[in-house]
Each structure stands twice: as structure tokens, then as C-alpha cells.
Amino acid sequence: MKPKGLQTAPVGKNDVIEAEIDGIGYEGEGIAHIGGYTVFIAHALPGEKVRAKIIFVKPTFAVGRLESVLAPSPDRVEPFCKIYYKCGGCVLQHMSYKAQCEFKRNAVKDAFAKNARMDVAPDRTVASPFIKNYRNKMSLPVRGGFPEAGFFAAGTHRIVPTEYCPIQFEGNGELIAAFIGFLRKNGISGYNETARDGIVRHLTARRLGDMITVTAVVNGGYKRLLMPFDKELEKLYGDKYAYYINENTSTGNRILGEKTEFIGGSRRKTCCDGLEVSVHPHSFFQVNDGIRALLYSEAAKEARADNVIDAYSGAGFLSALLAKEAEKVTAVEIEPRAVEDARELLAANGVKNVETLCGDCAEVLPRAIGSAKNGTTSIVLDPPRAGCSRKVLDTVINAAPDKIAYISCNPATLARDAALLMENGKYKISRITPFDMFPQTANVETLVVLSKKIPDIQINGI
């Protein structure tokens, strides 16, 4: 007898179905319904009729693999990457860019409805100036005795070898070829996650301005084997590169370990959005230069006040931009290395009205708020994907700033935290703007601005 509460799935594994796509999921997958039963089909678009093979079945939903499109959507386009359907890096290349932007606007709207029970009307998504070659940072796992670099296939840790990625910075193929060629020539293996052996775990690179920073991540004390790659980088980039080797022996998915050593090239600064910056492997920068400039410019305008508190301030890049709009900025960051980078950046650019505080936001924010001068106050929140802790949100609420500007790459936690900030009825949302930081993917960066409500007594002039 079937246990009470369970239903029988109308499809079985390996069944081939034809279905109408009537919705789209948070990861960009098409959604079909058979009666009340849901089937998720990656690379299918709303309005399409498709044929799909069922590859995974649960009592309440199934997953299908797209086999053919019987009736295409007008939003369907030909992917520009030859390994798109194998690689798990992008999920929206089959969708027109206009439709991608609308998808992301709706994703933010839906997140507020689901996680905050709020009906909001986000602005149109701010489009990226570039939809190819927009990423300034590349991180490629390296695997195998005869090493290959690439991206993981969706939902796996199986490498899809990559010669060139069309969303990474221009010229990334030359770097990949040089690195893998060096490893093979010198008999240097890639990492084996199962056996936890092998030498090279990742190749990472970031291009900002005219400089490129390259890091080889090794599984322990293999520095001497990778040091000669410095000569290959000099051939490619002259003196406009910095080469580091990082050691990571952890068992998790973290890319960088704690120990990083400069090997060769130049540590000179480069210009980024009008600021002179040093690019260290551990430094954080938004991956899309064009959208970062637009997002930070808007955030700085919205946060304009006598006192601005930049919570989760990282290496101080946004703090330096906020300083142009404020009498005083207080930057709060938990990572000591990032605080050191911030102090160096501020000094190099002659920014004197920013105070840096190292510590957990939940612990340090009261001190930051207490040191604010007379006048208006704004707080900028730019937390990790998990969002802010309740303690941080309570501290912000108790501080009662004139404005709160919240930047997030996770609409679900953003909506949750915005609702909590509005619980006491003192704030209202004055702006929700999605920014397409990540074209061709389902991810979206969003700026939400909360302003103090004007009391009725002031409105009525009493």
C-alpha cells in the first residue's frame, strides 16, 4: 500500500515526453506540468513545446534533459560557446539578452513575494555594457595526470576541458594554453579530488586595467615546480603581470588556501574607476567592470550623507568612492588582510576621510555608529550571499540611519533582510534596481534603498 500523503509520479526515469513549457525556475530551467506534477527541463524556454528525456524522478517533481525543441520561443537564440550544453558555467546563453534582463527583474520580484510576502515593482534590469568577455576574474579547476583545465559540468565535479571561455576577459585562451602546455611539458599533474593527490588544483587570473594577476594553486609544497612558469607569463605580458603561487591542502571546495607567495612580474598598481589599486589574489572586486562602475556610482549617490558607514567593506574600493559623497566614512570589515589592503588603497589615493575598523559587523557596528558626527547618516550593507545576521540588522535598526543602501547577489536573502529592516514600520523601500553583473548566468546583483518614512505629523504640518 502506498504511504499516505505520497503520490505516484506520472513519469518514470528514461521516459521521453513532449511538454509545453509554462514557467521558468530560479536557475533558468524551463518548467512543464503534467497535471499538477512539475518537470524541470534545463535550456527550455517558456512558451516552447519540447521533447525531453526524464533523468531524475521524485514523488513531487522530475528533471528532464532537453532532446529537441518542437516549437521554439521567439526569445531563443543560438549559444555562442561551443561547449555551452556541456559546461555548467552559463545557463542562459540560449535566451536573448533582452529576455535575460526581464528574467532577472522577475527573479527579484518573485524573491520578494516568496521570502518577504511583498509585492514590489523592481526597476528594469540595468544591462551590462558587454555580454561577452565581461568577467575580469577566471578560476579554472585543473584535474588529471595528463592535466586539463576547464569548468565543472552542471551538478558534478567532472571537468569539461576549456580552451577558451567567451565570457572571461579577452585573451584568456592564450593563458590557458600556456599554463596547460607548461604542466604537460614538465610532467606536472592536476589534482585528484578522490585520492586527494596531484599537484595543481586551480589556475586563477584577474585582469584589471592594464595588469593581470595570475595564481597557480598547488596541493602543498610544490612551489619550486611552478616557479618557472613565471618566464611564460613574461613572454605573454611583458612587465604587466603579477605571478603568485598559493598552497591549498584543504578537503573542501575553497579555491585559495591561506599561504600565498609572490613569485614574479610586477606589484605595481593599476587604475580602476579612477582609483589606483593593487590586485592581490585575495582581493575582492566585482567581476564585471562596466556594471561595477554603474552599481557603485548609484550606491554612492543614494548613500550620500554627512556620515556613511560601509559595512562588509572588503578591500575599501567602495569606501573610497563613498568618501567623495560624505564628510566621513567608517569602513567595517572582518578580514584583517582586506583591512590592510583598504588602508593601503586609501593612502595611495589620498583619501583621508575614511576610518577603517577590523571586526565582525555585529560587534563593531555600534562603535562605528557611535563615532558618527552630527548630521545625516547612511549605512551601506554589502554582505556575503547568506545575508546579514539578525544581530547586524537589529544594530542597523537601532541606529536609525536616514538611509540604508543594501547591495546583494542573492535576491532571497536580500528580500528576507529588507523585510526585517522594515518590521518596525520606520522604513520604506524607495528603490529596487537589478544590475546584470553576470550575463549568461541566472545570477543578479541588486541595489535596494530603504528610506525613513516621513511621520504623518510632518506631512500634515502639525
N, C-alpha and C positions, 0 to 999 in steps of 0.2 A: 504494500500500500504506500502511496506517495505521502511523505510527511506533510502535515497541514501547513499551509502558507507558501509551499513551493509550487511553481507552475512548470509545465513541460515546455521546453523551448520548441518553437515551430521549425527550427532548422537544426541540422546536425553538422558536425565537423566534416569538411570536404564537400559539402553540398555546394552546388553552383546555383545562384539565384539571380533573378532580374528584379531590380527595385528602382523606385522613384526616390530621389534624394530630396528630403523636405526640410532639412536643417543642417546646421554646421556646429561642430564641437569646439571646445576651447583650444584644442591643438590643431584646428583647421580641418579635421576629418569630416567627411560627409556623414549625415545621419539619415537612415532609412527606417521605416516602421513596417512591420508585418503584424497587422492587428495592433495590439498595444506593445509589441515586442520591438526592442531597439537593436539595430545593427549599425555599427560604426565602420565606415569604409574610407580609409585614407586616400587622398588625391581625387575624391569625388566632390562635386560642387552642387549646391542647392539648385533645383530645377532640372537636374540631369536624370536620365534613365541610364542605368549601368548594369553590367554583368559582373558579379563578384563571387569569389570562392571563399566559403566560410573556413576560417583557420582557428577560431577560438570560440568556445560556447560556454556561457554561464546561464543560470536559470532566468536572469532578468535582462541579459544583453548578449550579443555576439559581436565578433570582429570579422570583417571580411576583407579579402585582398582584391583590389580592383583588377579585373581582367580585361574589360573593354568598356568604352563609353558608347552607348547606343544612341543617345540623343544629347549632344553637348550643350553646355551653358554658353551664352554669349560672353561670359567672363572667363572662359577657358582660353589659355594661351600655351604656346609651346615652351617648355622649360629651356633655359639657356645653358644649363650644366649637363654634361653628358653622363654623369653618374647620379643625377638627381633622384631617380627612383630607387637607387641602392643605398645612398648616403642618408644618414639621419640628421644632417646639419640643418637643412632647409625643409620646410613642409608646405610652402605656398607658391613655389615657382610656377605651378600650373594655373595660378589665379592672376588675373590682370592686376596691375598695381593700383588702379582706382578701386577695385573691389577689395584689395588687401587693406587699404586705408579705411574703408567702410566697415570691414570685418573687425578691425581693431577698435574703432569707435563703438561698435555694438558690443564688443567684448567688455569694454569698460562699463557701458550702460548695464549689461547683464550682471556683471560682478557686483555693482551697487544694489541691484534688485535682489540678488541672491544672498549676499553677505551683509547687507545693511538695511534691507527692506525699504530701499529708497528708489523712487522713480526720478532719475536725473536725465538731463539732456546734455551730454558732452559736446564740446565744440568739434568741428571737423578735425580729423587727424592731421597734424602738421606733417606734410610729406617730406621725405628725405630728399636732399638735393641730388643724391646718387642712389641708385638701386642695385648697382654692381660695383665691385671694388670699393665698398664703403667702409669695411672693417679695418681699423688700424691695428688690431691685435689678432694674431693667429696662434692657436695651440693645437698641435698635432701629436697624438699618441704614436709611438714608434714600437713596432712589435716584430717578432720573428728572428730566427737565427740568420736568415738572409733578410735583413731588415726592410720593412716597408713603413711608410708614414701615410696617415690618412685620417678619416673620421670614422666613428663607430656607426655601423648600421643601426637603424632605429630600434630601440629596445634591447640592444645587445652590446657586447664588448668585442664584437668581431670587426676587424679593420676593413674598411673599404679603401684600397690604395688610391691616393690622390696625387696627381701630377701637378695640378693647378686648380685653385679654388677661385671661381669668378666673383665671390663676394668679399674675399680678402683683399688686402692692399695690392696694387699693381706690382707685378714682378715677383709675386710670391712663388711662382713656379720655378724661377731660377734658384731661389734659396732652397726649396725642397730638393731639387735635383742635385745641387751641390752638396747638401748635407747627407742625403742617402748615398750618393756616389762616394763620398768620403768614408762613410761607415763600411760600405761593401768592400771598397778597396783595401781597407785596413782590418777587415775581419772582425768588426765590432758589431755585436748583436743588439737586437731590440729586446725589450722587456717581455718576460713571460709571466702573466698575472697568476696563472695556476701554480707554477713552480716557484714563483717569486724570485726568479733569477734572470739573467740577461743584464745588459749594461745600460742602454739608453731608454728612458721612459717617455720623454717628450721633447719635442722641438717647439719652442715658443719664440715669437717675434712680435715687436710692436714698432710701427713706423709713425712717427710724429714729426711734422715739419720736414727737415732735410736729413734727419737722423733715423737709423734703425737700430733697435736693441734686440740682440739675439741671445737666447739662453738655451743651452743643452742641459736637460735634466737627467742626471745619472743615478743609477741604483747603488749608491755607496761610493767608495773611494776609487773611482776610475778617472779622476781628473786628468792625469798625465796622458791618457789615451785620446782625450777630446781636445786637449790644448792645441795641437797642430791645426785644427780646423780654423783657427784664427787667420792663417795665411790664405785660406779660401775666401774668407769674408773680406779680407783686404783686396783681393782680386776683384770681388764683386762691387764693393762700396768705397774703395779708397780709404779716406780717413773719416767717412761719415757713418761710422757704426760703433757700437759698443758690444763686446762679447763677454758673456758670463757663463759660468758653469754652476749649476745648483745640484745639491745632493738631496735625494729623497728616498728613504728606505721604509716609508710607512706602507701599511697594507691597504689603506683606503683609496679614495678617488681623488684626493687632493693632488694638484699638479706640482706645486712647488714645495720643497722642504724648507727648513729653516736656514740652512747653510748655503750662502751664495757668494761666489768669488769672482771678481773682475779679472778677465784674462787678457784682453787686448782691445785695440781700437781707441776710441776717444770718449771721455766722460763730459765733453763739452755740452753746454745747454743748447736747446733749440727753441724756436719761437712758436707759441701755440696760443691762438686767440689773443695776441698782443702781450703775452706773458713769456718771460724766459723760464724754461722748465728743464729739469733734469729727468731723464727717463730711466728709472731703475726697474728691474724685473718685478719687484713687489709693489711698485707704484700703481695706483688705480686711476684710470682715465676712462671716461665713457668711450665706447668703441667706434662711434660714428662722429667724426669731426664736425660735419655740417650740422647735424641735429644737436650735438652737444652745444655748439655755439648759440643756436636758436633757443634751446631749452634754458641754458644758464642765463642768457640775456633776459628772457621773460621772467625767470625766477628772481633775478636781481631787481628788476623793476617792481615786481609785486611785493618784494620784501623790503622795499625802500623805507627806512626809518632812522631815527637817531641811533638806536641800538639794535643790532641784528645778532642773534645767536644762531650759529651754524652747527647744528647737532649732526653727529656722524660725518665730520668734516674731512676725513681722509687726509690726503696729502696737501690740502689747503688751496686747491685750484679754485674752487667755487668761492671760498672765503676771500681770496684776493679780488675776485670780481665783485663780490658783495661790498667790499670795502670802498668801492667807488661810489656807492649809493648810501653810505652810512657814516655817522660820526665815529662809531665804534663797532667792531665785530668781535665776538667771542667765539672761537672755534673749539669744539669739543670732540675729541677722538680717543678711542680706547687703545689703539695700536701704537706703541712707542715709536716704532720705526717710521710710521706715517707722520707722527707729530714732528719728528726730526726733519723729515722731508718738507713738511709745511713751513717750518721755521726757516729752512734754507731758501725755499721758494719766495717767501715773503721778504726776506732780507735781500735776495738777488734782485727783486723788483721794486725795492724801496717802499714797500707797504708798511706803514708804521702804526696804523690804527686797528691792527688785529692782535688780540691776545689769544694764545693757544693754551688749552688746558688738556692734560692727558688723563683719561679715566673713563669709566663707564658712564654713559649719559644719565642713567638713573641716579647715580651718586653725585655727579659733577654738575648737572644742570642747575640745581638750586644755588650753587656758588656762582655760576655764570649769570644767572638771573639777578642774584643779589648784587653783583658788581656793575649792573647796568646803570647808566647815568640817567638823569632826568630826561623826559621826553618820550617819544613813541618807541615802541619795541615790537620787533617781529622775530619769529622763530622759524628757521628753515630745518625741516626734517628730511633726511635722505638715507633711510635705514636699509639694511640688507633685505632680501626677499621676504624673510619672516616677519617683517614689520617691526613696530615698536612694542616694547613690553608695557604692561598696564601701568607699571610704576613710572615709566617715562611719560606716558600720556597724562597721568594724574599730575605730575610735576608741571607739564605744559599748561594744563587746565588751571591749576592753582596760580600759575604765573600770570594768567590772563593777558597774554600779549595782544596787541592791536590786530595783528595778522599772523596767520600760520600758513607757510608755503610748504607743501608736502610733495616730495618727488619720489616716485616708486616705479619699479619694474614689475610689480605684482599687483594687478587690479584687485584680487581677492583680499589681500591683507590691507591694501590701501582703503578699500571700502569699509572693512571692519574697523580700522583705526579712525577713519573720518567720522563714522557713526558714534564712536566712543567720545571723540573730541566734542561732538555736538550734543552729548547726553544732557548737559545742564541747561541747554537752551540758550546759551550766550553767543553761540557762533552759528553762522550760516555759510553754505558753500557759495562763493561768488564766482568761482571759475573751475571748470574741469576740462583740461586740454590734453588729449593724447598726442604724443610725439612718436613718429615712426623711427625709433632708434635702430630697429632690427628688420629692415626689409627682407622679404622672402621667408621669414620665420613668423611664428604665431605670437611672439613676444612684443610687448608695447611698453613704452615709458610714459608716465602720466604725471602732469602737474595739477595738483588740487590746491586751491587757495581758499582758506576759511577766514572770514572777517567777522569782527564783533557785530552783533546786532545792535541797531540803534534803539534804545528803550522808547516805548510809546510816549513816555513823558516828554522826551526830547522832540519826537515827531510832532506832538500836539502843541509844543511850545509852552508847556505849563511849568 
